[in-house]
């Protein structure tokens, strides 16, 4: 936010009960409006200064459920005379409003969030259906907002105390929360909130009387969703704090019941904490205030789930210093450059963001070594600078300009940095890596504009190591047009509706390119500015609490949506009416009380002929009463998926009418939503099942970063049904939760050291042979597996290069020599941005060959040869002994042509997840494969110029038939056999623009007894016990029905019936 002396207001920052006035600055071009209201208690205006009014800003179009701008603080003002308040706010943002009484307030004043339908407000700060329970998102317009009032009655109580360290020292400002669930207040803000004062004291006033079974949470430091979280535990007449991970075992000792009296002397002491601290510098000395943030994550996870393991994040002070307080344990630390600062982000120890979490070095804190100092020196990154103007050349302020990296196939993707233009229109995106970029500018009144026109025509430019950056990247918005209309609904309540304009004429993206989005209150007028000439589809999406069906202009189906052309004038009269949707509601309890379970997320999937697992149609997480409400649904049949909160012992599953969720989607009971507004599902009892526990060790030393998956034996061929996974921390401990009773084997994967991945064996080391894995039965009681003893292995390293540059994103497989033509897969990894890779955990008693495959770029895959090249097959390549580490050196990668195209079905509908194979036309030898993306595009890479191929495909989508490509001008390009398939000759430049049109599949349906399945075969199978090559399989559902789908029309099949256990 740029500073301007022409537009200033007063922002009051809440520090405990102390109000400190600091300047609030905004750009001169920003629109400022006033929000005001009155606060009364027992129908009497509250005295001046006794209640604080807190405004929480959100980015427009976020519906106040995400997108809080980190650079904009909460804005706080005290109530004035006659219970009135008024504040000038930036209309760039939407807001929620919190009313926080102080201990000087009348006892009838209560802690509340503003709710437009309840004059008494709500304690639930999350905007979740139904609307009467959650805070209202105020769509703040230039006209301002009045009558944002609160009127409470009755009496309340007050909680007061202190928060100190174990030694009695003052702690940084921290949050104290009273909550109805064990979820973080940042995830489920239903309760009461406060912040400690500078002296460690805290107070929460306006708490409702007669509360039962509530929790008190402490987060240190305040204001960070990833900060360490503790729960208050009663210990006689005093209190202790326990880590959040231990609250499920705490029981009644962590639940509080409040009566009618105040509670004072609630003095809390933090458990002994470790500290990661240091000074972050750049080339010219310490970085500035807030320029870099240090974020700690627990080690032992993976780059996929690392964000769920964030435990603390602190930004630098004016001297570049930081301190992250964490419990004892093992951590990985990331130093993240903030917008506008010139530094390159990195992981400790000097690990690039692309190499990431997995490559970062872990540090350990313990009672022996409670602190560690990490003081990195960050390199300065490159910059992209320029100026943003309108069609007439006038500078535009407040425009967000984002830098995107370039994908070899899909063009610009993945923003790597952004900046906002100042009053002169100038911008500078800093802290960038070297590489190829494109930039895009966005503004709510001008829409989106790429340098170079559109996403598909965007100007690409390269920043090299010798460049300081790229300057003169000026973007001029073209003459903008606007589209407008009126939104009506069949609801009696106002609703927040966001309208998005998609440009559909110049892109192959499925919905189109997003040009602009704005939100409006319905019923009422809408208007989107900043549109350029072209063809558009407009989507109208409402928030869950409104229970309105989202729709495109003209249809709920994007393929049938109205296309609006904008040429040389604004377009009006684009009116739309949103109808109320249907609701699925229900309740989830445990098998102990039964007690309601908070935080179980329920997703509804509508049964579809085009998507085998159904179309996601909405979701809701259970509240403290265990109830959920999924709104805005169409009529139809739905499957419900239940996902309990992570770290609990509850088992996930799919809805069944008998109240016992199943782990298998195909066994779930369908919920039929018809003409009734609300469909009530049967109460589901989720098992708080037993667990498997183990310790990963090297000899007797615990090992972090070992991930174990429990696979349930289903009686069929294959590894079994995945149940759950868990990774070890520094103590090596693993807990596998939420499992159903049955027999399990355990797959062991390592992400640290050079330990071999494999399978668990009781009382001995792991094995790479799955047939030797121990099978362990889980009944009604938890099972201790004991030690998972790891085998030490060796590693293989290397680097892939093309024209002296590293090739990123290529995947390298280790194939253990077993006497077969390829060998046994024994692990894989992918190259980093420099083309480097490391394959860990090789068996020292074995020999290996290595295969390289490419997901991006036109390179030839193959096996690594002794002269560091790639060849198509393994013939003649000697397997390398892994008795010691293997250095494969620099491996030269050759370019190769590809076959690229699009795949559609029906009325030119793009199809994703269709997988294609190229086979040599003469020998039918498989050469390469590739699957289609969300917009239907695909690429089969690594082919040979001058060779000819036939193309086949398969898909899990049950309404589409597999087949071979046959060139036809009209209709499906489909052949049943390879003999009918067209031969495609590939030149040195490859083949592009291949249009494949799929044929609808056929189906066989009928009835079966419970517990039976049926398989369809093209040929009479002599090895029918292995059904991996069956054309389709289906098992009896709850109604004893089966359906074999995706079959070839006009084709005879053999049917085999078998038991679900595989016999």
WOFENKA-V917428 format. One record per residue. N is the residue number from 0. BURIAL is # if it has 9 or more other ideal C-beta (glycine too) atoms within 8 Angstrom, else .. Layout:
<<N BURIAL> <N BURIAL>>
This chain:
<<0 .> <1 #> <2 .> <3 #> <4 .> <5 .> <6 #> <7 #> <8 #> <9 .> <10 #> <11 #> <12 #> <13 #> <14 #> <15 #> <16 .> <17 .> <18 #> <19 .> <20 .> <21 .> <22 .> <23 #> <24 #> <25 #> <26 #> <27 #> <28 .> <29 #> <30 .> <31 #> <32 #> <33 #> <34 #> <35 #> <36 #> <37 #> <38 #> <39 #> <40 #> <41 #> <42 .> <43 .> <44 #> <45 #> <46 .> <47 .> <48 .> <49 #> <50 #> <51 #> <52 #> <53 #> <54 #> <55 #> <56 #> <57 #> <58 #> <59 #> <60 #> <61 #> <62 #> <63 #> <64 .> <65 .> <66 .> <67 #> <68 #> <69 .> <70 .> <71 #> <72 .> <73 #> <74 #> <75 #> <76 #> <77 #> <78 #> <79 #> <80 .> <81 .> <82 #> <83 #> <84 #> <85 #> <86 #> <87 .> <88 #> <89 #> <90 #> <91 .> <92 #> <93 #> <94 #> <95 #> <96 #> <97 #> <98 #> <99 #> <100 #> <101 #> <102 #> <103 .> <104 #> <105 #> <106 .> <107 #> <108 #> <109 #> <110 #> <111 #> <112 #> <113 #> <114 #> <115 .> <116 .> <117 .> <118 .> <119 #> <120 #> <121 #> <122 #> <123 #> <124 #> <125 #> <126 #> <127 #> <128 #> <129 .> <130 #> <131 .> <132 #> <133 #> <134 #> <135 #> <136 #> <137 #> <138 #> <139 #> <140 .> <141 .> <142 .> <143 #> <144 #> <145 .> <146 .> <147 #> <148 #> <149 #> <150 #> <151 #> <152 .> <153 .> <154 .> <155 #> <156 #> <157 #> <158 #> <159 #> <160 #> <161 #> <162 #> <163 #> <164 #> <165 #> <166 .> <167 .> <168 .> <169 .> <170 #> <171 .> <172 #> <173 #> <174 #> <175 #> <176 #> <177 #> <178 #> <179 #> <180 #> <181 #> <182 #> <183 #> <184 #> <185 .> <186 .> <187 #> <188 #> <189 #> <190 #> <191 #> <192 #> <193 #> <194 #> <195 #> <196 #> <197 .> <198 .> <199 #> <200 #> <201 #> <202 #> <203 #> <204 #> <205 #> <206 #> <207 .> <208 #> <209 .> <210 #> <211 .> <212 .> <213 #> <214 #> <215 #> <216 #> <217 #> <218 #> <219 #> <220 #> <221 #> <222 .> <223 #> <224 .> <225 .> <226 #> <227 #> <228 #> <229 #> <230 #> <231 #> <232 #> <233 .> <234 .> <235 .> <236 .> <237 .> <238 #> <239 #> <240 #> <241 #> <242 #> <243 #> <244 .> <245 #> <246 #> <247 .> <248 .> <249 #> <250 .> <251 .> <252 .> <253 #> <254 #> <255 #> <256 .> <257 #> <258 .> <259 .> <260 .> <261 .> <262 #> <263 .> <264 .> <265 #> <266 #> <267 #> <268 #> <269 #> <270 #> <271 .> <272 #> <273 #> <274 #> <275 #> <276 #> <277 #> <278 #> <279 #> <280 #> <281 #> <282 .> <283 .> <284 .> <285 #> <286 #> <287 #> <288 .> <289 .> <290 #> <291 #> <292 #> <293 #> <294 #> <295 #> <296 #> <297 #> <298 #> <299 #> <300 #> <301 #> <302 .> <303 .> <304 .> <305 #> <306 .> <307 .> <308 #> <309 #> <310 #> <311 #> <312 #> <313 #> <314 #> <315 #> <316 .> <317 .> <318 .> <319 #> <320 #> <321 #> <322 .> <323 #> <324 #> <325 #> <326 #> <327 #> <328 #> <329 #> <330 #> <331 #> <332 #> <333 #> <334 #> <335 #> <336 #> <337 #> <338 .> <339 .> <340 #> <341 #> <342 #> <343 #> <344 #> <345 #> <346 #> <347 #> <348 .> <349 .> <350 #> <351 #> <352 .> <353 .> <354 #> <355 #> <356 #> <357 .> <358 .> <359 #> <360 .> <361 #> <362 #> <363 #> <364 #> <365 .> <366 .> <367 .> <368 .> <369 #> <370 #> <371 #> <372 .> <373 #> <374 .> <375 #> <376 .> <377 #> <378 .> <379 #> <380 #> <381 #> <382 #> <383 #> <384 #> <385 #> <386 #> <387 #> <388 #> <389 #> <390 .> <391 .> <392 .> <393 .> <394 #> <395 #> <396 #> <397 #> <398 #> <399 #> <400 #> <401 #> <402 #> <403 #> <404 #> <405 #> <406 #> <407 .> <408 .> <409 .> <410 #> <411 #> <412 .> <413 .> <414 .> <415 #> <416 #> <417 #> <418 #> <419 #> <420 #> <421 #> <422 #> <423 .> <424 #> <425 #> <426 #> <427 #> <428 #> <429 #> <430 #> <431 #> <432 #> <433 .> <434 #> <435 .> <436 #> <437 #> <438 #> <439 #> <440 #> <441 #> <442 #> <443 #> <444 .> <445 #> <446 #> <447 #> <448 #> <449 #> <450 #> <451 #> <452 .> <453 #> <454 #> <455 .> <456 #> <457 #> <458 .> <459 #> <460 #> <461 .> <462 #> <463 .> <464 .> <465 .> <466 #> <467 .> <468 #> <469 #> <470 .> <471 .> <472 #> <473 #> <474 #> <475 #> <476 #> <477 .> <478 .> <479 #> <480 #> <481 #> <482 #> <483 #> <484 #> <485 #> <486 #> <487 #> <488 #> <489 .> <490 #> <491 .> <492 .> <493 .> <494 #> <495 #> <496 #> <497 #> <498 #> <499 #> <500 #> <501 #> <502 #> <503 #> <504 .> <505 .> <506 #> <507 .> <508 .> <509 .> <510 .> <511 #> <512 #> <513 #> <514 #> <515 #> <516 #> <517 #> <518 #> <519 #> <520 #> <521 #> <522 .> <523 .> <524 .> <525 #> <526 .> <527 #> <528 #> <529 #> <530 #> <531 #> <532 .> <533 #> <534 #> <535 #> <536 #> <537 #> <538 #> <539 #> <540 .> <541 #> <542 #> <543 #> <544 #> <545 #> <546 #> <547 #> <548 #> <549 #> <550 #> <551 #> <552 #> <553 .> <554 #> <555 .> <556 .> <557 #> <558 .> <559 .> <560 #> <561 #> <562 .> <563 #> <564 .> <565 #> <566 .> <567 .> <568 .> <569 .> <570 #> <571 .> <572 .> <573 #> <574 .> <575 #> <576 .> <577 #> <578 .> <579 #> <580 #> <581 #> <582 #> <583 #> <584 #> <585 #> <586 #> <587 #> <588 #> <589 #> <590 .> <591 .> <592 .> <593 .> <594 .> <595 #> <596 #> <597 #> <598 #> <599 #> <600 #> <601 #> <602 #> <603 #> <604 #> <605 #> <606 #> <607 .> <608 .> <609 .> <610 .> <611 .> <612 .> <613 #> <614 .> <615 .> <616 #> <617 #> <618 #> <619 #> <620 #> <621 #> <622 #> <623 .> <624 .> <625 #> <626 #> <627 #> <628 #> <629 #> <630 #> <631 #> <632 #> <633 #> <634 .> <635 #> <636 #> <637 #> <638 #> <639 #> <640 #> <641 #> <642 .> <643 #> <644 #> <645 .> <646 .> <647 #> <648 #> <649 #> <650 #> <651 #> <652 #> <653 #> <654 #> <655 #> <656 .> <657 .> <658 .> <659 .> <660 #> <661 #> <662 #> <663 .> <664 .> <665 .> <666 #> <667 #> <668 .> <669 .> <670 #> <671 .> <672 #> <673 .> <674 .> <675 .> <676 .> <677 .> <678 #> <679 .> <680 #> <681 #> <682 #> <683 #> <684 #> <685 #> <686 #> <687 #> <688 #> <689 #> <690 #> <691 #> <692 #> <693 #> <694 #> <695 #> <696 #> <697 #> <698 .> <699 .> <700 .> <701 #> <702 #> <703 #> <704 #> <705 #> <706 #> <707 #> <708 #> <709 #> <710 #> <711 #> <712 #> <713 #> <714 .> <715 .> <716 .> <717 .> <718 .> <719 #> <720 .> <721 #> <722 #> <723 #> <724 #> <725 #> <726 #> <727 #> <728 #> <729 #> <730 .> <731 #> <732 #> <733 #> <734 .> <735 #> <736 #> <737 #> <738 #> <739 #> <740 .> <741 #> <742 #> <743 #> <744 #> <745 #> <746 #> <747 #> <748 #> <749 #> <750 #> <751 #> <752 #> <753 #> <754 #> <755 #> <756 #> <757 #> <758 #> <759 #> <760 #> <761 .> <762 .> <763 .> <764 .> <765 #> <766 #> <767 #> <768 .> <769 .> <770 .> <771 .> <772 #> <773 #> <774 .> <775 #> <776 .> <777 #> <778 .> <779 .> <780 .> <781 .> <782 #> <783 .> <784 #> <785 .> <786 .> <787 #> <788 #> <789 #> <790 #> <791 #> <792 #> <793 #> <794 #> <795 #> <796 #> <797 #> <798 #> <799 #> <800 #> <801 #> <802 .> <803 .> <804 .> <805 #> <806 #> <807 #> <808 #> <809 #> <810 #> <811 #> <812 #> <813 #> <814 #> <815 #> <816 #> <817 .> <818 .> <819 .> <820 .> <821 .> <822 #> <823 .> <824 #> <825 #> <826 #> <827 #> <828 #> <829 #> <830 #> <831 #> <832 #> <833 .> <834 #> <835 #> <836 #> <837 .> <838 #> <839 #> <840 #> <841 #> <842 #> <843 #> <844 .> <845 #> <846 .> <847 #> <848 #> <849 #> <850 #> <851 #> <852 #> <853 #> <854 .> <855 .> <856 #> <857 #> <858 #> <859 #> <860 #> <861 #> <862 #> <863 #> <864 #> <865 .> <866 .> <867 #> <868 #> <869 #> <870 #> <871 .> <872 .> <873 #> <874 .> <875 .> <876 #> <877 .> <878 #> <879 #> <880 .> <881 #> <882 .> <883 .> <884 .> <885 #> <886 .> <887 #> <888 .> <889 .> <890 #> <891 #> <892 #> <893 #> <894 .> <895 #> <896 #> <897 #> <898 #> <899 #> <900 #> <901 #> <902 #> <903 #> <904 #> <905 .> <906 .> <907 .> <908 #> <909 #> <910 #> <911 #> <912 #> <913 #> <914 #> <915 #> <916 #> <917 #> <918 #> <919 #> <920 #> <921 .> <922 .> <923 #> <924 .> <925 .> <926 #> <927 #> <928 #> <929 #> <930 #> <931 #> <932 #> <933 .> <934 #> <935 #> <936 #> <937 #> <938 #> <939 #> <940 #> <941 #> <942 #> <943 #> <944 #> <945 .> <946 #> <947 #> <948 #> <949 #> <950 #> <951 #> <952 #> <953 .> <954 #> <955 .> <956 #> <957 #> <958 #> <959 #> <960 #> <961 #> <962 #> <963 #> <964 #> <965 #> <966 .> <967 .> <968 .> <969 .> <970 .> <971 .> <972 #> <973 #> <974 #> <975 .> <976 .> <977 #> <978 .> <979 .> <980 #> <981 .> <982 .> <983 #> <984 .> <985 #> <986 #> <987 .> <988 .> <989 #> <990 #> <991 .> <992 .> <993 #> <994 .> <995 #> <996 #> <997 #> <998 #> <999 #> <1000 #> <1001 #> <1002 #> <1003 #> <1004 .> <1005 .> <1006 .> <1007 #> <1008 .> <1009 .> <1010 .> <1011 #> <1012 #> <1013 #> <1014 #> <1015 #> <1016 #> <1017 .> <1018 .> <1019 .> <1020 #> <1021 .> <1022 .> <1023 #> <1024 .> <1025 .> <1026 #> <1027 .> <1028 .> <1029 #> <1030 #> <1031 #> <1032 #> <1033 #> <1034 #> <1035 #> <1036 #> <1037 .> <1038 .> <1039 #> <1040 #> <1041 #> <1042 #> <1043 #> <1044 #> <1045 #> <1046 #> <1047 #> <1048 #> <1049 .> <1050 #> <1051 .> <1052 #> <1053 #> <1054 #> <1055 #> <1056 .> <1057 #> <1058 #> <1059 #> <1060 .> <1061 #> <1062 .>>
